[in-house]
Amino acid sequence: MTNALTSTAIPLLLCAALGWAGLPARADGLSSYGTPGLIDMPSATPVKDGLLIDTLSALPEHYRNSTAFQITPRISGVFRYSILENFGDRGNPNRYDRSFDLHVQLRDEGQYWPALALGLRDFGGTGLFSSEYVVASKHFGPKWTVTGGMGWGRLASYGGFSNPLGAISDRFKTRPGGITNITQTGRVNLKQFFRGDAALFGGIEYQLNDRTRLIAEYSSDDYATEVRRMGFEHKTPINLGVEYQASRNLRMGLFTIGGAQIGAKLTYVIDPRAPSFPGGAEKGYEPLRPRVELAGLGWDEADGTANRARLDQALRRQGLTLESYRQTGAAAEIVLDNRRYPASAQALGRAARAMANSLPPEIDRFEIVLARGGVPQTRVSLRRSDLEALEHAEDGSWKSFARAQISDAPSRLPPDPGVYPRLEGRLGPYYALGIFDPDAPLRYQLGAEFETTSRIAPGVSVSSTLRVPLVGTLSESTRPSNSILPHVRSDQALYDKADGLLINRLTADYLFRPGPDLFGRLSAGYLEQMYAGVSAELLWAPVNSRLALGGEINYVAQRDFDQRFGLQDYRVATGHLSAYYDFGGGYLGQLDVGRYLARDWGATFSLDREFDNGFKVGAFFTLTDVPFDDFGEGSFDKGIRFSIPTDWLTGQPAQGGLGQTIRPVQRDGGARLAIANRLYAQVRADRTTELEDRWGKFWR
């Protein structure tokens, strides 16, 4: 039980940090597997688009933690980590199982027709829960929901009959065997889908009141493996349950399985669209001052020095840095460094109003160049008269975007005296997690982190991240790597044992603009925890395009385990060509093709969903020329990731946030450098598409 609770600490602690934000999926239930469902059986009742759901279910010596994300209105994905105690032999009694599910809503419920869904359970894991299903659900009034379906695989282990799909082809009559050794895990066995015997399942849900739901299901899962290996009892296919809505986000449930096992369930629902502080909790900007009032102050239009000084003070109060200032006739141009607001549109809005309230009334056009690290990104031109006309307009956000002129900024004004060089720093805590080690499913490390950046000139900087581990269990791992590939990542446990002052990163960086819509980066030094060397990158990102293309090349040496200045003998040249595409609606795709750290060649496919508030959830997988058997457990690199902006949690404007990548297993194939300042993430934030998506913050 201790191992089971530890393995679920990540999602539960995350839920606690998020507070009581989000919306539940009312009335319609979620199964113990994290998908729409009854108790164990799936259903076709839909889940609200974009919800992130964590479900912890527990039976005697059998624990499951399922994290589900509603990727689109019709498609949801699940990653599950299960612990089955006393499942194996004496030397390895416990089973730690990782699996993926896919649930697809084929049609919505109509007046006469039920909703219809199709699903794959455990299609990319060990096959312990491997099954497929087709299911229909129908509501009858506000209280009753009836579900019925057909299952294959594990969902046909009770009451099975000859597969009706056998009428199409004899291939459907027999289900191929599962995996025979650990190196076969993680593969998608298409030949198993909807093969072998089938069985019927179903159930009824009754909404007793606003908070309580009663469930009865006929299950086609007889828990045969648990009966054989763990001593489970299975007396009946009827399972009964009750679920209680404890809060807007939290559900609790009790249920029976097989008439002999009693289980419990906790479900926490997060709506990324519902931050803790909708709209933000920061202080609003002062209203625009009428030009008549400004004219009475006697500001001299020709006195650029005084005008700059007033504007500089106004921008500092907003947490913005004025790097350059120039007046030309009725126009004022600035170069703006935004290190406070996650939405560049909000920085633009605050800067534009600061200009309107700090500059003489004769200046009517504001040219704002957004810069990152001193490198110009995008130019936004705004008219003062438009700001005055739209400040209180009902649709002022959209109209102000429509009237703004957004273009590329391949060059910038020279920095004003005193802006460079400058030193920036931050001292705070850090955390590191190690997950899915069978000896301890969750290991952690907490410590102090000191970050500094010395900005020598626009685009030229020296940055460092120093760490001192203080407490944790990461250093206690005793499992050596058994990889037959170069140990480019699988020796992580040896790096985690380092103590004292650690150099996590120490680099000299040069960011520059080779030409219109082009961005460049040169980096040298200790690039990340495990590697030091040199890195070069070029990105083509047109200001109004959804497509961006890039290339990166690196030559690195593996660092010593103590994470100081020493290097090991391993050297490798690695690099990728990358394509990035914004599909709209918050969906971002990325394809990286090239050579990885273990000298393998292949491609990484990524898809992320980013909400307008910056909350992001995504998944990726990598296929290279490393054979699955040589890769080892998991067969190929894959994982899910999420990022929660600080302002989503606190309501206060701040860049950065909490993020985590979850891999079922970390091996050496498909491993890539962890470069801190890759160009696309920086450039995209200031291009037209992202500005438009977050322009609602312009007047905030």
N, C-alpha and C positions, 0 to 999 in steps of 0.2 A: 504493500500500500504506500509506503514511503517513496519508493521509486516512481510509482504512478503519479503521486502528487507532485513530485519534483519535476517530472517530465512535462507537466502542464503549467509550470510556473510562468513561462514566457507569456502565453496569451492571457493568463489570469492577472498577472502584474500589469500588463498592458491595459487591460480593461479597467483596472483600478485607477491607473493614471489618466484614462480618458474621462473619468467621471460619469455622469448620467446623461451623456449626449447620445443621440441616435433614436431610432424608432423601431419598435418591434414589428414583426410580421403578424398582424392581428389574426386571431382565431385559427388560421391555418398553421399546421404543426410542422415541426422539424424532428426528424428521426434521431435515434442515438448515433447514427452515422453522419450527422450534420447536414443531410440533404432534406428537401421537402419530404415529409413522411409521417408515419403513424408512430410505432415504437421502434421496430427494426425494419419494417417494410417501407418502401418508398411510396410517394404519392405524386400526383400531378398538380397539386395546388401551387400556384406561383409564389415566388419571393420577390420583394421589391427590388428593382434594379439598383445595383451598386452596393447592396448591403454586405458587410463583412461579419461573419458569424463564427463564433467559437463554441464548440459543444464538447463537454467532458462527460463521458458516461462510464459507469463502474458497475461491474458484476463481480462476484467472488473470484479473485485472482485474474480478472480480465478487465483491462482498462483501455479506453479509447479516447484520444483527443483529436477532434476533427475541426479544421479551419476551412470554412467555405467562403467563397467570394462569388457574388452574382455578377459575372463578367459583362453580360449584356442582359437585356430584358428576358431573353430566352435561354441563355447558357450560363451554367454555374460550374465551378470547379472546386474540388475538395482535396486538401492534403491531410492525411491521417497518420498519427503515430500511435501505435498500440503496444501494450505490454501484456503478455500472457505468462503468468508465473507458473512454475512447475510444468512447463510445456515440453521441454526437451529431455536430454539425457542428464546423467549426474554431473558431468563436467560442464554442461552448459544448460542449466535447467530452465532458464527464462527465455522467452522469445520476444525480440524487439522488432516490430514490423512497421514499415513505412509504405504507404500506398497512396494512389491518386484515384479520384473519381471524376466522372463527367456526367452532368445531368442536363438534358436538352428538352425544353418545352416545345412540343411540336405544334400544339394549337391551344388557344385559350378557351375557356368555358363559355358556352353560349346558352341561350334560353332553354334549348332542348338537349344540346350535346354536351358531354363532359369535356373537361380539359384532358389533354393527352400529352404524355411525356415519355422519353426514352432515356435510358441511363446505362453507363458502364461503371462498375464498382471494382476497385483494385485492378485497374487495367495496366498499371505500370509499376507494380511492386513485386512481392513474393508470390502472389496468387492465393494467399490464405483466405481472403474474402472475395476472390474473383467471381464475378457474376454480371449478368446483363438482365435488363428488364424493360418491359413496355407496360405502362400503367395509365389508368384513367381515373379521374376524380370528379365528383359532381356535388354541388351544394343543394340542399333542400331546405329552403327557408334560412333564417339567420343562425340556426343552431346545429343543423345536421349536415355532415359531410360523409359521403360514401365513396370508397376507393376499391378498385379491383384491378388486378394485373397478372402478368405472366412473367416468370423468371427462369433464367438458365444458370448453370454453374452452381454456386452455393445456394442460390435462391431456387434451386430445383432439387435440393437434397431431401425434402419431405414431400410425399405425395406426387412424386415425379411420374411422367408418362412420356410416351414416344413423342419426339419433337415434331410438331405440325409442319415446321419448315422442311422436314424431310420430304414432303411432297414436291418441293422445288428441286432438291438435290439430295442424294444420299450422303453427301458430305456433312449435312447438318445433323445426321443421326448419331454421330460419334464425336465426343469431345476429347481432343488431344490431352495428354498428360501435362502436368504442371512442371515447374522447375525441379531440377535434380541436384543442383549445387548453388552455392552462394554467388558465384560469378554470373549466373543467369538472371539474377534479380534486376529489375528495372527495365526489362525489355517488354515491348508491346507485342503480344502474341495475337495477331489478327486472326489466326486460324482457330482460336478458341471462341471467338465472339458468336453468341447465339447457337452454339453447337451442343450436342448431347441432349439428354432428357430436359423437358420443361415441366413447370409446375405452376399452379394457380395460387395467388395470395390475395388478400383483401382485408378490409376493415371498415369500422364506423367511428366517427368522431362526434362528440356531443358537447357543445359549448354551454356548460352549466350556467355560467354567469360571465361577467366581463373579464374575470381573472382565471377562471377554472375551466379546464377542458378534460373530458373523459374519453378514453380511447380503448377500443377492443379490436384486435387484429387476428386474422388467421395467417400464420407464418409458414412459409415454405422453406425455412431454414431450420434444420434439425440439430444444428451445433454438433455434427458428428465428430469433427476433429477434437473439439473440447471434451466431448463425452469419452472419446477413446484415450486422449492424452492427459486430461486434467480431472477426470472423475465427475464431470458435469452430469446432471440428470436431465432427461427430456421426457416428460410424461404426456404432453399435449401440445398441439400446434396453436392453441389459443393463448395469446398474450394480452394482459390487461395493464392499463396505465392511467395515471392522472398527472396533469401538468398545471402548474400554478404560475401566473404572471406576477412576479414579485415587484417589478418596477417597469419603467418604460423600456428597459434594456434586458433585464435579467429574468430568466425563466427557470423554474425548478420542477423536477418530475420524479415520480416513483413508478416502477413498472415490474411486472413479472415476466420471466422468460421460461418457456417450456413447462410451466406449472410447478417449477421447483426452484428457480433462481429469482432472487429479488435484486433489482438494480436501481440505481439513482442516476440522475442526469442534471447537469447545469448547462444552460445556454445563455451566451451573452451576445447581444446584437449591437453592432456599431453601424451607424449611417454616416459615411464620409461627408455627405452633403450637409450634415447637421453638426457644425463645430460647437465647442463648449460655449463660445461667445459669438453668436451669429452677428456678422457685420463688424466684429472687432470691439474691443473695450478701450481702445486708445482715445485720447482726447481729440475732439474734432478740431479742424483748422478754423482760424478766425475768418469771418466773412470778408469778402472783397470790399475794399474801401472805395467809395465813390471818387471819380476823378476830380470832381469839384473840390472835395476835401483835400486830396493830394496837391492840387494846384495851389491851395492856400498855404502849404508848407514851404513854398519857395525853393523847392529842389531845383538845382541847375541841371538841365539836360546835358550840358557840355562837360560837367564835372564827373567824368567816368570813375575817378578814384573814390569819390564819396559814394557814388551809386553802388559801386562794387562792395564797399565796406558795409553798407546797409543790407545789401542782399546776402552777403556772406554771413552776417549775424542771423538773419532770418532763416537761412538754410541750416545753420548749425543748430538752431533750436528744434529743427525737424529731424536732426540726426543725419543730415546730408552734407556732403563736402563739395564746395565750389572749387574746381581746379583751374578754370579759365573763364575770363569775362572779356567781352568786346562789344562796344556800341558802334553801330553804323547807321546813321540817319535815325529812322523811326524803329529800328530793330535792335534787339539785344541778343547776343549769342553767349551761351554758357556751356561748359563741359561739366557734367554732374557725375559724381561718384556716389552711388547708393549702396551702403552697407547695412541698412536698417530694414527696409521694407521688402518682404518676399515678392510682392507684386510690383513690378516696375511701373505699372500704370499708376499706382498710388504715389510712388516717388515723383512721377511726372506731374500729377495733379497738385501735390504739395509744392513742388518747385515752381510751377506756373503761377500759383496764387501768391507765393512768396515774391515772385518777380512783380506781379501786379500791385502788391502792397508796398514794395520797396523802391520801385523805380519811378521816375517822373512820368506824368500822365501823357506826355507827348510820344512815349515809346509804346507802340501798338503791336508789334510782332515779336514773339519770343521764340528763339531757336534754342532747343535743348538737345545737346548731344549726350546720350547715355554712354558712360565709359565703365569698363571693368578692369581693375588693375592699371588704370591709366590708358587702356586701349579703347579707342572709339568703337562703338557698336552700331548705334542707330540714331538718326536725327529725327526729331519730332518738332514740327513747326506749328505754333498755335497763335491765334489772334486774340489780343486782349479783349476786343469787343465781343468775340464769341464767348469768352469766359463770363463776361458781365451779363450777356443775354441768356446764358444757359445755367447759371449758378443755381437757380431755384426752379428750373423747368422740370415738368413731370418726367420727361424722357431726356433729361439733360445728359445722362451718361452716353446714350447711344448717339445723340446729336453731336456731342463734343468729339466722339471718336470719328464720326463721319466727316467732320470739318477739319480734323487734324491731318496734317500732311506728314506721312511717315516715309522715310527713305534711308538708304544705306549711308554710313558715315565712314568712308575709307580713310579719312584724315581728320585731324583735330587742331584746335588752336594750341599754340605753345602753352605749357603750364605757367601760371602766374608765379612771380617770385615768392619763395617761402613755402610753396606747396610740396616740393621735393627737395631733398629726401625726407622721408618721415617713417616713424616706427609705429607699428601697430602690435598689440599683444592681447592675450587672454589667458587667464588662469582659472581653471575649473576642474570638475570631476570628469572622468571617463569610465565607460564600462566596456567589457568584452565578454562574449558568451561562447561557450562550447556546447554543442547540443548533439544528442543521439549517440554518445559513447555508452555502450551497453553496461559499463561499470558504474556510470553515473550519467543518466540522460541529460542532466543540465549541470554544467560547470560555469563558473562566472569569475570575473576579476573586476575589482573596483580600485581606482587609483586617482592620482592627481595628474593633470595634463597642462602643460604650458606651451602655448602657441605664439609664435612671433612671426611677423613679416616686416622686413625692412624694404620699403619701396624706394629704390635709388633714383629711378626716372620712370616716365610712363612706359609700362610694360616690362620693366626690369626690376626684379625683386629677389631677395634671398629669404626663404621661409624655413621654419623649423617646427617640429612637434616633438616635445620631450615628455616622457611619461615616467612616473614612479608608481609601480604596483603597491597597493597597501593591503588589501584583503582579498580573499577569494580561493577558489578550488581549481582553477585552470591548471595550475602547476602540478596537480596531483595525478594527472593522467599517466598511466604506465603502459599504454598500448603502443608498441613500436609499429612503424609502417611495414607492411608486407608487400608493397608495390614493387613490380618488376620494372617499372618505368623509372626514369630519374625522379628523385624525390623532390619535386618542385613545389608541392603543397602538402604532401602527406606527412611531412615532419613538423607539422604545426605544433604538436605537443612539446617538441624540444624548444621551440621559440617561446612557448608559454611558460617554461620554467625559468626564464631569465628574470633577474631581480635587480634592484638598484635603479640607477638612472638609465633609461632606455632611450635611444634615438629612434623614434618611430619614423621620422622623416626629416631630411635636411637637404634642401635643393636650391639651386640657382635657376631661375626661370626667366625666359624672355618671350613675351607675347607681343605679336606685331600684326600689321595688316599688309600683306604683300600686294593687294590690289582690291578693286571693288568686289564686294561679296566674298572675299577671301580672308581667312584668318590663319595665323601660324603660331606655333609654340615650340620652343626649345627648352629642354629641362636636363639638368645634370646633377648628380649627387645620390643621396640615399633616398630612392624614390618611394619606397614603402618598407614595411616591416621585414620582408625577406630578400629584397633585391636593391642593388645599387648599380648605377650606370648612366647612360645617356638616352634621351628620348626626343623624337621630333614628330610633329604632327602638322598636317595641313587640312583645312576645312573649307569647303565651298558651301555657303549658306545664303542664298539670295534673300533679301529682306522680305519679299512678299510671297515666297515659295514655301510649300509644305515639304519639299524635298531638300535634303542636304546630303553631300557626299564628302567623305574624308579619307585620309590615309595616315597611318602611324607606323614608325619604325623605331626599334629599340635595340640596344646592345647592353646586356646586364650581366652582373655576376651575383651569385647567391651570397647573402650575408652570413656572418657567423651567428650562432644561436644566441649569443649574449646581446645582440642588437646594439653593438657599439660601432667601432670603425673597421673591424676585421672583415675579410672576405674569404669565402671558400673557393675551391678550384672550379666549380661548375660555372661555365660561361655559355651564353646562348644569344643569338640574334633572333628577334621575334618582331612581328608586325602584322597589321591588318589593313584591309580596305573595308570601309564601312559605308552603308547607306542608311539614312534616317528618313522616316516618312511620318508626317502627322496626318492620320486618316480622318481627323475631325471627330467631334464628340468626345474628345479626351483620350482617344486611342492612339498610341505612339508605337510604331514598329521600328525595329533595328535589325540589320543584318551585318555581321562582321565575318569576313573571310580572310584567312591567313594562317600564319605559323604561331603555335602556342609555346609555352615555356618548356614543355617536355620534348620539343622539336617535332611535335606532331602537327599535321596540316588538316584544316577543316573549317567549319563555319559555326557561328553562334546565332541562333534565332531568338529574338526577344519581342515581347509584346507587353506594354504597360498601359494601364488606364489611369490617367491623371485628372482629378476633379479640379474645378476652377479655383478652389481654395488651396491647391497644392498637395492635397492628400493623394498618394500614389500607391497602386498595387500592381504588381506585374509578375511575369513568369518568363523563363528562358530555358533553352536546352542547347547543347553543343554536340556536334557529331564530327569526329576526326578520323584519320586513318588508323588509329589505334583499335585493334580488334576488341570486341566486347570482352572476351576472355582475358586479354592482357590488361584491360582497364581494371578489371576486378569487380568487386561488389558494386551494384548499381548500373554497370554496363556502359554508361555514358553520363556526362555531367549535365545536371539539370537542377532547377530550384525555383523558388518563389521569393519575392522580395516586397517589402512595403516601406513607405516613408511617410511619417506624420510630421507636418510642419509645427514648429514651436508655437506659432500664432494660432494654430488650430486648437491647441491645448489651453493656452493662456489668454488668448484674445489680444495680447500685446504684440505690436509689430516687432519681429525679430527674424533674421534669417537663420537657416539651419533647422534642425529638428531631430526626431528619433527615427532611426532606420535599422533594418535588419534583413539580411539575406539568409534564407533557410534552404540548405541543400540536404537532401536525404543522406548523402554521404559525400565527403570531400576526398577526392582522389587526385591523381596527377594528370590524367588526360584532360585536354580542353581547358587547361589553366591559363589565365591571362594576367598580366601585370595590373596592379591596382593603382593607377595613376590618379593623383588627387585633383588635378585641374584640367581634365580633358575638355576640349573646346565646346563640343555641341551643347552640353548642359548649360554652359555659361552664355553662349551666343543665343540660343533659342529663347531664353527668358526675355530678351530685348527685341525680338523680331515681331513682325506685324501680327502673326497668328496668335502668339502668346499674349501680346498686348491686348488684342481684341478679346480673347477669352477672359481676361481679368480686368477689363476696362471698367467694370462696375465699381472698382476701388478708386477710380480717378477722383471722385469728389469726397472720398472718405478722409 
